[in-house]
Amino acid sequence: MKIKILKKKIEVTRDDLDFIGKLVNHIHLKGFRVARRYGLYSRKK
């Protein structure tokens, strides 16, 4: 079985407040515990 992954660039136009709202949505609440085992938050680089 062969799986081919295509990288495709998608351009989206948004107004400023919509962009900020979507960005702030990813900020965790104070005191919220996050499992940081892999990805951007991992300790090993």
DOKEGU-46073 format. One record per residue (C-alpha): residue in three letters; chain; y, z, x. Coordinates in nm, 2 decimals, padded with zeros to 4 digits, always signed. Example, Ala and Ser with C-alpha at 12.3 -4.5 7.8 and 13.67 -1.06 7.14 Angstrom:
ALA | A | -00.45 | +00.78 | +01.23 .
SER | A | -00.11 | +00.71 | +01.37 .
***
This chain:
MET | A | +00.00 | +00.00 | +00.00 .
LYS | A | +00.34 | -00.10 | +00.14 .
ILE | A | +00.66 | +00.05 | +00.02 .
LYS | A | +00.98 | -00.13 | +00.11 .
ILE | A | +01.31 | +00.07 | +00.08 .
LEU | A | +01.62 | -00.13 | +00.05 .
LYS | A | +01.95 | +00.02 | +00.15 .
LYS | A | +02.22 | -00.10 | -00.09 .
LYS | A | +02.58 | -00.01 | -00.08 .
ILE | A | +02.74 | +00.07 | -00.42 .
GLU | A | +03.11 | +00.10 | -00.46 .
VAL | A | +03.25 | +00.32 | -00.74 .
THR | A | +03.61 | +00.36 | -00.83 .
ARG | A | +03.71 | +00.70 | -00.98 .
ASP | A | +04.04 | +00.87 | -01.06 .
ASP | A | +04.13 | +01.17 | -00.84 .
LEU | A | +04.06 | +01.45 | -01.08 .
ASP | A | +03.71 | +01.31 | -01.17 .
PHE | A | +03.63 | +01.29 | -00.80 .
ILE | A | +03.74 | +01.65 | -00.73 .
GLY | A | +03.55 | +01.78 | -01.03 .
LYS | A | +03.23 | +01.62 | -00.91 .
LEU | A | +03.29 | +01.75 | -00.56 .
VAL | A | +03.36 | +02.11 | -00.67 .
ASN | A | +03.04 | +02.10 | -00.89 .
HIS | A | +02.83 | +02.12 | -00.57 .
ILE | A | +03.00 | +02.45 | -00.45 .
HIS | A | +02.78 | +02.75 | -00.51 .
LEU | A | +02.90 | +03.06 | -00.68 .
LYS | A | +02.99 | +03.37 | -00.47 .
GLY | A | +02.67 | +03.57 | -00.39 .
PHE | A | +02.44 | +03.28 | -00.49 .
ARG | A | +02.14 | +03.26 | -00.26 .
VAL | A | +02.04 | +02.91 | -00.13 .
ALA | A | +01.71 | +02.82 | +00.03 .
ARG | A | +01.81 | +02.65 | +00.36 .
ARG | A | +01.48 | +02.52 | +00.50 .
TYR | A | +01.56 | +02.15 | +00.55 .
GLY | A | +01.84 | +01.90 | +00.54 .
LEU | A | +02.20 | +01.97 | +00.61 .
TYR | A | +02.16 | +02.35 | +00.57 .
SER | A | +01.87 | +02.39 | +00.81 .
ARG | A | +01.90 | +02.62 | +01.11 .
LYS | A | +01.71 | +02.39 | +01.34 .
LYS | A | +01.90 | +02.08 | +01.44 .
***
